[in-house]
């Protein structure tokens, strides 16, 4: 990895104006806006899905995971919180648990048919919220921003 110049200096560093806290604030604003939009959207409001639950459903639909533990690792959630969220999604009929035939300790998470049908509607709502938050940006600026964020993740 190539050495880079230091962006921030400890003597002049202002955390509230720095990338880390700005990303946290944007994420919090996105989650709050998505929670509100999910609660308002007529086709999905009855499901009472939170932004956090949508994230789980989306990960299961996009790439699947072997277990709740793997899901926690993939999206950086606490194990206890994950169990409660999966319990809620299972109670809503959107997710099912299936014990592995090879290793009974392992429980697979799968979208139910109702879960598979809900994800595109949830995803459309998420896209609408992101488009709202990104108003005033060009598509090229958004692609560049995504590239910057991906590079930051590679540095992790």
C-alpha positions as CSV (number, residue, x, y, z in Angstrom):
1,X,0.0,0.0,0.0
2,X,1.4,3.4,-0.9
3,X,2.1,5.9,1.8
4,X,-0.2,8.9,1.8
5,X,0.0,12.3,3.2
6,X,-1.8,12.8,6.5
7,X,-5.1,14.4,5.9
8,X,-5.9,15.5,9.5
9,X,-3.6,17.0,12.0
10,X,-4.1,16.5,15.7
11,X,-3.6,20.2,16.5
12,X,-6.3,21.4,14.1
13,X,-8.5,18.3,13.9
14,X,-12.3,19.1,14.3
15,X,-14.1,15.8,14.6
16,X,-17.5,17.2,13.9
17,X,-16.3,18.4,10.4
18,X,-14.3,15.3,9.6
19,X,-15.2,12.4,7.4
20,X,-15.8,9.9,10.2
21,X,-18.5,11.9,12.0
22,X,-20.0,13.2,8.8
23,X,-20.5,9.6,7.6
24,X,-22.0,8.6,10.9
25,X,-24.4,11.6,10.7
26,X,-25.4,10.8,7.1
27,X,-25.9,7.1,8.0
28,X,-28.2,8.1,11.0
29,X,-30.1,10.5,8.7
30,X,-30.5,7.8,6.1
31,X,-31.7,5.2,8.6
32,X,-34.2,7.7,10.1
33,X,-35.5,8.7,6.7
34,X,-35.8,5.1,5.6
35,X,-37.6,4.1,8.8
36,X,-40.1,6.9,8.2
37,X,-40.5,6.0,4.5
38,X,-41.0,2.3,5.2
39,X,-43.7,3.2,7.8
40,X,-45.5,5.4,5.2
41,X,-45.3,3.3,2.1
42,X,-48.8,1.8,1.6
43,X,-47.6,-1.5,0.0
44,X,-45.2,-2.3,2.9
45,X,-46.3,-0.3,5.9
46,X,-48.3,-3.3,7.3
47,X,-45.1,-5.3,7.5
48,X,-43.7,-2.9,10.0
49,X,-40.2,-3.3,8.7
50,X,-37.4,-1.2,10.1
51,X,-34.4,-0.1,8.1
52,X,-32.3,-2.5,10.1
53,X,-34.7,-5.4,9.2
54,X,-34.6,-4.3,5.6
55,X,-30.8,-4.6,5.6
56,X,-31.1,-8.2,6.8
57,X,-33.7,-9.1,4.2
58,X,-31.6,-7.5,1.5
59,X,-28.4,-9.3,2.5
60,X,-30.3,-12.6,2.5
61,X,-31.8,-11.9,-0.9
62,X,-28.6,-10.6,-2.5
63,X,-26.0,-13.1,-1.3
64,X,-27.5,-15.3,1.4
65,X,-25.6,-16.3,4.5
66,X,-25.0,-19.5,6.3
67,X,-26.1,-18.3,9.8
68,X,-27.1,-15.5,12.0
69,X,-23.5,-15.3,13.1
70,X,-22.3,-14.8,9.6
71,X,-25.0,-12.2,9.0
72,X,-23.8,-10.3,12.2
73,X,-20.3,-10.3,10.8
74,X,-21.3,-9.2,7.3
75,X,-23.3,-6.2,8.5
76,X,-21.6,-5.5,11.9
77,X,-24.6,-6.1,14.1
78,X,-24.6,-7.3,17.7
79,X,-25.5,-11.0,18.1
80,X,-28.3,-10.4,20.6
81,X,-29.8,-7.7,18.5
82,X,-29.6,-9.9,15.4
83,X,-31.4,-12.7,17.1
84,X,-34.2,-10.4,18.1
85,X,-34.5,-9.0,14.6
86,X,-34.5,-12.4,13.0
87,X,-37.2,-13.5,15.5
88,X,-39.3,-10.6,14.5
89,X,-38.8,-11.3,10.8
90,X,-39.6,-14.9,11.3
91,X,-42.8,-14.0,13.2
92,X,-43.8,-11.8,10.3
93,X,-43.3,-14.7,7.9
94,X,-40.5,-13.1,6.0
95,X,-37.6,-15.3,7.1
96,X,-37.3,-18.9,8.1
97,X,-34.7,-20.9,10.0
98,X,-33.6,-24.3,8.8
99,X,-31.3,-26.6,10.7
100,X,-28.3,-27.9,8.7
101,X,-28.6,-31.6,7.9
102,X,-24.8,-31.9,8.2
103,X,-24.2,-29.9,11.4
104,X,-27.2,-29.6,13.7
105,X,-25.6,-26.7,15.5
106,X,-25.8,-24.6,12.3
107,X,-29.1,-22.9,11.5
108,X,-29.6,-21.4,8.0
109,X,-31.6,-18.3,7.4
110,X,-33.7,-18.1,4.3
111,X,-36.2,-15.7,2.9
112,X,-39.7,-17.1,2.7
113,X,-41.8,-16.5,-0.5
114,X,-43.4,-13.5,1.2
115,X,-39.9,-12.2,2.1
116,X,-38.8,-12.6,-1.5
117,X,-41.9,-10.7,-2.7
118,X,-41.3,-7.9,-0.1
119,X,-37.6,-7.2,-0.9
120,X,-38.2,-5.4,-4.3
121,X,-40.7,-3.1,-2.7
122,X,-38.4,-2.4,0.2
123,X,-35.5,-1.8,-2.1
124,X,-37.5,0.6,-4.2
125,X,-38.3,2.6,-1.0
126,X,-34.6,2.6,-0.1
127,X,-33.7,3.9,-3.5
128,X,-36.3,6.6,-3.2
129,X,-34.8,7.7,0.1
130,X,-31.2,7.7,-1.2
131,X,-32.3,9.6,-4.3
132,X,-33.9,12.2,-2.0
133,X,-30.7,12.5,0.1
134,X,-28.6,12.7,-3.1
135,X,-30.6,15.4,-4.8
136,X,-28.4,18.0,-6.3
137,X,-25.6,15.5,-7.0
138,X,-25.0,14.3,-10.6
139,X,-24.8,10.5,-11.4
140,X,-21.1,11.0,-12.0
141,X,-20.6,12.6,-8.6
142,X,-22.4,9.7,-6.9
143,X,-20.4,7.1,-8.7
144,X,-17.2,9.0,-7.7
145,X,-18.4,9.2,-4.1
146,X,-19.2,5.4,-4.1
147,X,-15.6,4.8,-5.4
148,X,-14.2,6.9,-2.5
149,X,-16.2,5.0,0.1
150,X,-15.1,1.7,-1.5
151,X,-11.5,2.8,-1.3
152,X,-12.0,3.6,2.4
153,X,-13.4,0.2,3.0
154,X,-10.4,-1.4,1.3
155,X,-8.2,0.5,3.7
156,X,-10.0,-1.1,6.7
